[in-house]
């Protein structure tokens, strides 16, 4: 057995290293957070616009 066989392979090259997996997970979490923030903001904007347009008229319509 040679010394080369006894030493573990370096995973710092990026393939299969835990840092690349952690970076990928962080990117996924970050993009999900951005998407959730955009959805929240758009819903809040829609509710605010709906509240402005749904105001009751000053005089109610006449009915017979």
N, C-alpha and C positions, 0 to 999 in steps of 0.2 A: 504494500500500500504506500503510495507516495504522499508527500505532504500536501499536495494539491487536493487529494481526495479527502483529507481530514478537515480542511478549512471550509466553513460554510460559505455559500455564495453570497455576495453582497446584494442586498435588495434596494440599495440606494439609487439604482438606475431608474426606478419609477414603475417597473412592471411588477405588480404584486406587492408593492410596499404598502404598509398601513397608512402612510402619509398621503398617498394618492387616493386611497379609499376615503380617508377623512376629508380630504379636499373636495372630493366628489359629493360626499354626504353634506358637507357645509354649503356647497353650491346649490344643492337640491333644497335644503332647508331655507336658504336665503331667497331663492326664487319663489318658493311657496309663500314666504312671508311678504314678499313684494306683491304677489298676486292677491293675497288676502287683503292687503292694505288698499289696493286699487278697487277691489270689489266693495269694501267697506265705504270708501270715499264716494264711489258712484251711487251706491244705495242711499247714502246720506244726502247726496245732492238731489237725487230724485225725490226723496221725501220732502226736502225743503221746497223744491219747486211745486210739488203737489199741494203742500200746505198753503202756498201763496195763491194758487189758482182756485182752491176750493173754498174761498171766502164766501160767506153768505151775502146775498144782496141786501141793500139797505132797506128796501121795501119788499115784502113777500108778494109773489104773484097773486092776482085776484082769481078766486075760483067761485063758481056759481053753485 
